[in-house]
Amino acid sequence: MGNNSAKLTTPIGTVKFPQVSRPDAKGKYGIALVLDPKDPVAAKWFKEELDPAIAASEHPKYKKVYKDDKSKNKDSGELEDTGLVILNFISHYPINLFDSKGTAVENVDIGWGSRVRVSFTLKSFEADGNKGLTKYIRGIQVIELKGGASAESCGFGEEDGYVAEENKAKKDVPWDE
């Protein structure tokens, strides 16, 4: 039996498919992070941290921990490789969020294109005859926030009435599955 799990933190990447503020229809939270394997920081992380963690895991032959990122060609509609890689992360619990200084924050709507780091546990699994590796989110550090709905984008201005309290940081510890 190899190492059952490893705790890792990604370099800064770009967000796709954010499901951070609210769970999806199945009750799961998640995020996809796009990294450039030619970037020196990302290349070093893959070589020195992620790839050795995969090799040391219980199911090292299941390298589907990351895959080639694809985007749709505007003319043909065909999916084409972008030259980047994408990592998908999940959580069964609300995600601990932090700002660029490491301060815990709540109610941050992370949008497509945001720049973040993801702390995660790489864990082997066996279920229903399937074996593999999954990436459970421990926390997300928001470096550059993009997207998400704003009051202005929804057509709302300032009115008299209810005023939300200042964000109160939660003291949850990261979830390890």
N, C-alpha and C positions, 0 to 999 in steps of 0.2 A: 504494500500500500504506500502510495506517495503522499506528499503533503496535501491535505484536504482543502486548504484555502490559503490565500495570500492577500494582505492588505496593501493596496497601491493607490497612488494619486497620479492622475494624468497631467501632462503639460497642458497649457492653455490651448483650447480648441474652439471650434465654431459649432453652435447648437443647430440641430435639425430635429424636427418632430418632438418639441417639448411637451411633456405631460407632467408638469412639476407642481402647479398650483392645485390641480384637481385630479383625482384618479380617472382612468378611462372607464368604459362600460363594465370591464371585468374587475374593477377595484384596484388596478395597478397604476403605479406612477412610473415614469420613465423619461429617458432622454437619449438622444443619439448625439455623439460628438464626432466631428470631422477633424482629422489631423493630417498634416502634410508629412509623409514619410521622408521627404527630402529635406525638411527643416532640421537643422543640426540638433536642436533640443529634443524634438520628437524622435528623430532617428536614434539618439543616444538612449532615450527612455525605452523605446521598443527593444533595442539590443541589450541594455543592461538591467531592465526591470521587468517588462511585460513578457518578453520571450522566455527568459529563465523561469519565471513564475509558471508559465504554461508548461514548459518542459518538466518542472518539478511536480506538477499536479498529478492527480490520480488518473486523468484521462488525457495525457499529452498529445495523443494523435488527433484529438478533436481541436483543430486550430481555428475553428470558426469564431474565435474570440473577436476578430476584426475581419472586415472584408473590404473589397474595393468599393469606393463611393461611386455612384452613378448619377447622372442627371439627364433629363430629357432634352434631346436636340430640338431646338425651336422650329426648325424647318421640317425634319423628317418625323419627329415624334418618337424616334428610337432612343433607347437608353444607351448612354455612352459613358465609358470610364472617365472620371475627372482627374485621375492621377493621384487622388487623395484616398485615405482609408476612413472607414466609419466604424465606430464602436457603439453598440446599443447597451444601455444600462437599464435595470428595472429595480423597483422597490414595491413591497407590499404595504408600506407604511408612509406617512407623510415625510417629506425629505427635509433634512436639516440644511438650511441655507445660510451662507455667510457672504459678507461684502468683501471687497478687495483688501480690506485691512484685517479681515478675520473676525469681524463682529457679527454675531448671530442676528439674522433678520427674519421677519415673517412677511407673508402676504406680498411677495415679490413675484410678479408675473413674467417669468423668463420667456422671451419671445425668440422666434426663429432668427438666427444670425447673431444672437448674444455670444459673447466670448466668456468661457467658463473653464474651471478645472473641476474634475470629478474625483472624489475619494470613493473607492469601492473595494469590495471583497470579491476576489476571483475564487469561485467555489465549484468544485466538482459535484455533479449530480447524476443519479440513476433513478429514472422514473418510467414506469410503463415500458420497460425494455429499451429505453433510450438512455444514452450516456453522453455526457458532455461537460462543458464548462459554462458557467453563467457569471454575470457581473452584477452584484447587488450594490446599489448606491448606499454609501455611508453619509455623504454630504456633498454639497455643490458650493463652490466659491465663485461668485459672480464678479468677473473682472470688468466687463463692458455689457451693460444692459441694453437690449434692443427689443423692439416690437412690443407685443402686449397691448391691450386696449387701454386708452386713456379716456378721461371724462370728455376731453375736447374731441377725440376721434369719434365718440358716440353722440356728439352734438349737445353735451351738457355744459352749462356754464355754472357760475357760483350762484347759490340761492341761500336764503335764510333757512335754518332748520338744523337737523342732525349733523353733528361734527364727530368724526371718528377720533378715538383716542390715539395717541402716538404709538407707533409700532412697539410692542413689548416683545423682546427676544425670549424665545423659549429656551429652557435649559435641558432639553432632551439630549441624551447621548446618542451617537450614531447607532443605527440598527445594524446588527450583524445577523445574518440568517443562518 
